[in-house]
Amino acid sequence: MRKFAVIGLGGFGGTVAQSLAERGAEVIAVDKDSSLVDKFAGIVTLAIKLDSTDEEALKAQGINEVDVAIVSITDFETSVLTTALLKRLGVPTVITRASQSPSRIEERILDLVGADRVVLPEVEMGKRMAKNLLVSNILDYLPISEKYSAAEIRAPESFWDKEIGALKIRERYKVNILEMKKMSGEGKEERVKKINYLPHPNDVIEKGDILLVIGEEKDIERFSKGE
């Protein structure tokens, strides 16, 4: 299982940390604010208060050993220093949150210090909202790279009562199903009954199932319609 570090537990960073933890990921959450660290202590694997520009402190907590680090710090200078330090420590993937209205210079600086991806929260949220409004079966949508996205999709009617293998989903739609949620109840009373991680070809998709898939945007849209 991949290990994550989330540095900065404000609105964006906190949401990422909690979402990763809820999906069973190992997460180290970091902030200088004791109250935020306390808030996430019972949610993530490890919540710690430290200065993210302190190289020895980062290594002491094993942050140099994570697979992905997400930097969500509002102070630009600290964000740049943290990003550069994480790359120097050998973290394979560093994703850095830019300010709400970043200049080209800001984005360029983050690129130069080694950020593997610069995230603009307002842009990402706009894409998600547009996608959710346009395709009714898509419950949530998240771009994860320039090429690939992840989406939670209500199983199309054409998939009901059929085995995943029989539908030849990978061959027909070029997407991968990472998770299948079995639901109970309806509307506001709907609840998750069972989560099937990495479902097998002989698992049956039923009415109401929610599928977490990853693939290219155009393929996810086609899959969501069951065409």
Sine and cosine of phi, psi and omega as CSV:
sin_phi,cos_phi,sin_psi,cos_psi,sin_omega,cos_omega
0.00,0.00,0.69,-0.73,-0.01,-1.00
-0.95,0.30,0.53,-0.85,0.01,-1.00
-0.96,-0.27,0.63,-0.78,-0.03,-1.00
-0.83,-0.55,0.49,-0.87,0.20,-0.98
-0.82,-0.57,0.73,-0.68,0.08,-1.00
-0.88,-0.47,0.88,-0.48,-0.08,-1.00
-0.93,-0.38,0.93,-0.36,-0.11,-0.99
0.97,-0.25,0.95,-0.33,-0.15,-0.99
-0.94,-0.34,0.58,0.81,0.11,-0.99
-0.96,0.29,-0.39,-0.92,-0.08,-1.00
-0.83,0.55,-0.79,0.62,-0.03,-1.00
-0.94,0.33,-0.80,0.59,-0.03,-1.00
-0.88,0.47,-0.65,0.76,0.02,-1.00
-0.89,0.45,-0.65,0.76,0.02,-1.00
-0.90,0.43,-0.68,0.74,0.01,-1.00
-0.89,0.45,-0.73,0.69,-0.02,-1.00
-0.87,0.50,-0.72,0.69,-0.02,-1.00
-0.92,0.40,-0.67,0.74,-0.02,-1.00
-0.90,0.44,-0.66,0.75,0.03,-1.00
-0.90,0.43,-0.70,0.71,-0.02,-1.00
-0.90,0.44,-0.64,0.77,0.00,-1.00
-0.90,0.44,-0.41,0.91,0.02,-1.00
-1.00,-0.06,0.20,0.98,0.11,-0.99
1.00,0.03,0.15,0.99,-0.02,-1.00
-0.98,0.22,0.45,-0.89,0.11,-0.99
-0.99,0.10,0.87,-0.49,-0.12,-0.99
-0.78,-0.62,0.78,-0.63,0.18,-0.98
-0.98,-0.21,0.87,-0.50,-0.03,-1.00
-0.96,-0.29,0.74,-0.67,-0.11,-0.99
-0.78,-0.62,0.69,-0.73,0.13,-0.99
-0.35,-0.94,0.34,-0.94,0.07,-1.00
-1.00,0.04,-0.20,0.98,-0.02,-1.00
-1.00,-0.02,0.91,-0.42,-0.04,-1.00
-0.86,0.51,-0.60,0.80,-0.04,-1.00
-0.91,0.41,-0.60,0.80,0.04,-1.00
-0.94,0.33,-0.64,0.77,0.04,-1.00
-0.88,0.47,-0.69,0.72,0.03,-1.00
-0.89,0.46,-0.62,0.78,-0.01,-1.00
-0.87,0.49,-0.62,0.79,-0.08,-1.00
-1.00,-0.09,-0.03,1.00,-0.05,-1.00
-0.85,0.53,-0.60,0.80,-0.02,-1.00
-1.00,-0.04,0.09,1.00,-0.07,-1.00
-0.95,-0.31,-0.71,0.70,-0.08,-1.00
-0.98,-0.19,0.07,-1.00,0.01,-1.00
-0.91,0.43,-0.70,0.72,-0.01,-1.00
-0.51,-0.86,0.79,-0.61,0.07,-1.00
-0.88,-0.47,0.81,-0.58,-0.09,-1.00
-0.69,-0.73,0.53,-0.85,0.09,-1.00
-0.99,-0.15,0.86,-0.52,0.07,-1.00
-0.30,-0.95,0.22,-0.98,0.06,-1.00
-1.00,0.04,0.89,-0.45,-0.10,-1.00
-0.95,0.32,-0.12,0.99,0.07,-1.00
-0.99,-0.11,0.09,1.00,0.02,-1.00
-1.00,-0.09,0.97,-0.24,-0.09,-1.00
-0.86,0.51,-0.70,0.71,-0.04,-1.00
-0.91,0.41,-0.60,0.80,0.01,-1.00
-0.91,0.41,-0.64,0.77,0.03,-1.00
-0.90,0.45,-0.71,0.71,-0.01,-1.00
-0.92,0.39,-0.60,0.80,-0.02,-1.00
-0.89,0.46,-0.48,0.88,0.00,-1.00
-0.99,-0.11,0.09,1.00,0.06,-1.00
0.98,0.22,0.29,0.96,-0.04,-1.00
-0.95,0.32,-0.38,0.93,0.08,-1.00
-0.94,0.33,-0.19,0.98,-0.04,-1.00
-0.98,-0.21,0.03,1.00,-0.01,-1.00
-0.97,0.24,0.31,-0.95,0.03,-1.00
-1.00,0.06,-0.58,0.82,-0.03,-1.00
-0.67,-0.74,0.71,-0.70,0.11,-0.99
-0.87,-0.49,0.72,-0.70,0.05,-1.00
-0.93,-0.36,0.87,-0.50,-0.02,-1.00
-0.97,-0.23,0.89,-0.45,-0.02,-1.00
-0.76,-0.65,0.95,0.31,-0.07,-1.00
-0.90,-0.44,0.77,-0.64,-0.07,-1.00
-0.95,0.31,-0.54,0.84,0.01,-1.00
-0.96,0.26,0.88,-0.48,-0.13,-0.99
-0.90,0.44,-0.68,0.74,-0.02,-1.00
-0.88,0.48,-0.70,0.72,0.02,-1.00
-0.91,0.41,-0.62,0.79,0.02,-1.00
-0.88,0.47,-0.70,0.71,0.01,-1.00
-0.90,0.43,-0.73,0.68,-0.02,-1.00
-0.89,0.45,-0.65,0.76,0.00,-1.00
-0.91,0.41,-0.71,0.71,0.02,-1.00
-0.86,0.51,-0.74,0.67,-0.01,-1.00
-0.88,0.47,-0.66,0.75,-0.03,-1.00
-0.92,0.39,-0.66,0.75,0.01,-1.00
-0.88,0.47,-0.65,0.76,0.03,-1.00
-0.93,0.37,-0.61,0.79,0.03,-1.00
-0.91,0.41,-0.53,0.85,0.02,-1.00
-0.97,0.23,-0.14,0.99,0.08,-1.00
0.99,-0.10,0.27,0.96,0.06,-1.00
-0.92,0.40,0.84,-0.55,-0.11,-0.99
-0.87,0.49,-0.67,0.74,-0.05,-1.00
-0.76,-0.65,0.84,-0.54,0.05,-1.00
-0.85,-0.52,0.87,-0.49,0.02,-1.00
-0.95,-0.32,0.85,-0.53,-0.10,-1.00
-0.90,-0.43,0.76,-0.65,0.04,-1.00
-0.99,0.17,0.81,-0.58,0.07,-1.00
-1.00,0.10,0.13,-0.99,0.05,-1.00
-0.94,0.34,0.16,-0.99,-0.05,-1.00
-0.86,0.50,-0.57,0.82,0.00,-1.00
-0.74,-0.67,0.95,0.32,-0.09,-1.00
-0.94,0.33,0.57,-0.82,0.10,-0.99
-0.99,0.11,0.26,-0.97,0.05,-1.00
-0.88,0.47,-0.55,0.84,0.01,-1.00
-0.90,0.43,-0.68,0.74,0.01,-1.00
-0.87,0.49,-0.74,0.67,0.02,-1.00
-0.89,0.46,-0.64,0.77,-0.01,-1.00
-0.90,0.43,-0.65,0.76,0.01,-1.00
-0.89,0.46,-0.70,0.72,0.01,-1.00
-0.89,0.45,-0.61,0.79,0.08,-1.00
-0.89,0.46,-0.69,0.72,-0.06,-1.00
-0.91,0.41,-0.56,0.83,-0.01,-1.00
-1.00,0.10,0.00,1.00,0.17,-0.99
0.92,-0.38,0.08,1.00,0.01,-1.00
-0.85,0.52,0.80,-0.60,0.01,-1.00
-0.97,0.25,-0.46,0.89,0.08,-1.00
-0.47,-0.88,0.69,-0.73,0.08,-1.00
-0.96,-0.29,0.85,-0.53,-0.07,-1.00
-0.98,-0.21,0.74,-0.67,0.10,-0.99
-0.94,-0.34,0.98,-0.21,-0.14,-0.99
-0.81,0.58,-0.66,0.75,-0.04,-1.00
-0.91,0.40,-0.62,0.78,0.02,-1.00
-0.92,0.40,-0.71,0.70,0.00,-1.00
-0.88,0.47,-0.68,0.74,0.00,-1.00
-0.91,0.41,-0.61,0.80,0.04,-1.00
-0.89,0.45,-0.66,0.75,0.04,-1.00
-0.89,0.46,-0.68,0.73,-0.02,-1.00
-0.90,0.44,-0.70,0.72,-0.03,-1.00
-0.90,0.43,-0.70,0.72,0.00,-1.00
-0.88,0.48,-0.68,0.73,-0.01,-1.00
-0.90,0.43,-0.68,0.73,-0.02,-1.00
-0.91,0.41,-0.55,0.83,-0.01,-1.00
-0.97,0.25,-0.56,0.83,-0.09,-1.00
-0.98,0.17,-0.56,0.83,-0.06,-1.00
-0.86,-0.51,0.95,-0.31,-0.16,-0.99
-0.90,0.43,-0.49,0.87,-0.03,-1.00
-0.97,0.25,-0.29,0.96,0.00,-1.00
-1.00,0.09,0.90,-0.44,-0.05,-1.00
-1.00,0.04,-0.55,0.83,0.04,-1.00
-0.45,-0.89,0.49,-0.87,-0.14,-0.99
-0.56,-0.83,0.71,-0.70,-0.03,-1.00
-0.60,-0.80,0.90,-0.43,0.13,-0.99
-0.92,0.39,0.76,-0.65,-0.01,-1.00
-0.91,-0.41,-0.16,0.99,0.11,-0.99
-0.30,-0.95,0.01,-1.00,0.02,-1.00
-0.89,0.45,-0.44,0.90,-0.10,-1.00
-0.96,-0.27,-0.61,0.79,-0.16,-0.99
-0.92,-0.39,0.46,-0.89,0.05,-1.00
-0.70,-0.72,0.31,-0.95,0.12,-0.99
-0.87,-0.48,0.54,-0.84,-0.02,-1.00
-0.50,-0.86,0.57,-0.82,0.17,-0.98
-0.99,-0.13,0.82,-0.58,-0.14,-0.99
-0.78,-0.63,0.74,-0.68,0.14,-0.99
-0.95,0.31,0.81,-0.59,-0.09,-1.00
-0.81,0.59,0.82,-0.57,0.05,-1.00
-0.88,0.48,0.48,-0.88,-0.05,-1.00
-0.85,0.53,-0.55,0.84,-0.03,-1.00
-0.92,0.40,-0.22,0.98,0.00,-1.00
-1.00,-0.10,-0.24,0.97,-0.14,-0.99
-0.86,0.51,0.66,-0.75,0.08,-1.00
0.89,0.45,0.46,0.89,0.03,-1.00
-0.82,-0.57,0.54,-0.84,0.05,-1.00
-0.96,0.28,0.56,-0.83,0.00,-1.00
-0.85,0.52,-0.68,0.73,-0.02,-1.00
-0.88,0.47,-0.63,0.78,-0.02,-1.00
-0.92,0.39,-0.47,0.88,0.00,-1.00
-0.98,0.21,-0.26,0.97,0.01,-1.00
0.78,0.63,0.78,0.63,-0.12,-0.99
-0.89,0.46,-0.70,0.72,-0.01,-1.00
-0.89,0.45,-0.68,0.74,-0.03,-1.00
-0.94,0.33,-0.66,0.75,-0.10,-1.00
-0.99,0.16,-0.61,0.79,-0.15,-0.99
-0.91,-0.41,-0.21,0.98,0.01,-1.00
0.88,0.48,0.54,0.84,0.11,-0.99
-0.84,-0.54,0.34,-0.94,0.06,-1.00
-0.90,-0.44,0.70,-0.71,0.08,-1.00
-1.00,0.02,0.88,-0.47,-0.01,-1.00
-1.00,-0.05,-0.42,0.91,-0.12,-0.99
-0.36,-0.93,0.58,-0.81,0.07,-1.00
-0.76,-0.65,0.87,-0.49,0.01,-1.00
-0.99,-0.14,0.79,-0.61,0.13,-0.99
-1.00,-0.02,0.80,-0.60,-0.11,-0.99
-0.94,-0.34,0.39,-0.92,0.12,-0.99
-0.72,-0.69,0.44,-0.90,-0.03,-1.00
0.98,0.18,0.03,-1.00,0.00,-1.00
-0.67,-0.75,0.39,-0.92,0.07,-1.00
0.84,0.54,-0.73,-0.68,-0.02,-1.00
-0.92,0.38,-0.30,0.95,-0.01,-1.00
-1.00,0.01,-0.01,1.00,-0.03,-1.00
-0.92,0.40,0.71,-0.70,-0.02,-1.00
-0.69,-0.72,0.41,-0.91,0.07,-1.00
-0.98,0.21,0.85,-0.53,0.00,-1.00
-1.00,-0.03,-0.62,0.78,-0.04,-1.00
-0.37,-0.93,0.59,-0.80,0.07,-1.00
-0.90,-0.44,0.81,-0.59,0.00,-1.00
-0.94,-0.33,0.97,-0.22,-0.01,-1.00
-0.99,0.16,0.69,-0.73,-0.02,-1.00
0.72,0.69,0.90,0.43,-0.05,-1.00
-0.85,0.52,0.47,-0.88,-0.03,-1.00
-1.00,0.04,0.31,-0.95,0.00,-1.00
-0.85,0.53,-0.47,0.88,-0.03,-1.00
-1.00,-0.01,0.04,1.00,0.09,-1.00
-0.95,0.31,0.64,-0.77,-0.07,-1.00
-0.99,-0.14,0.74,-0.67,0.09,-1.00
-1.00,0.09,0.79,-0.61,-0.04,-1.00
-0.90,-0.43,0.28,-0.96,0.06,-1.00
-0.83,0.56,0.75,-0.66,0.02,-1.00
1.00,-0.05,-0.22,0.98,-0.01,-1.00
-0.88,0.47,0.57,-0.82,0.07,-1.00
-0.92,-0.40,0.82,-0.58,-0.09,-1.00
-0.94,-0.35,0.77,-0.64,0.12,-0.99
-0.99,-0.11,0.89,-0.46,-0.07,-1.00
-0.82,-0.58,0.36,-0.93,0.07,-1.00
-0.74,-0.67,0.65,-0.76,-0.01,-1.00
0.14,-0.99,-0.18,-0.98,0.05,-1.00
-0.98,0.19,0.46,-0.89,-0.11,-0.99
-0.81,0.59,-0.75,0.66,-0.05,-1.00
-0.90,0.44,-0.58,0.82,-0.01,-1.00
-0.96,0.29,-0.60,0.80,0.05,-1.00
-0.89,0.45,-0.67,0.74,0.01,-1.00
-0.88,0.48,-0.71,0.70,-0.01,-1.00
-0.90,0.43,-0.66,0.75,0.03,-1.00
-0.88,0.47,-0.65,0.76,-0.07,-1.00
-0.91,0.42,-0.40,0.92,0.01,-1.00
-1.00,-0.05,-0.18,0.98,0.00,-1.00
0.91,0.42,0.50,0.87,-0.06,-1.00
-0.98,0.20,0.00,0.00,0.00,0.00
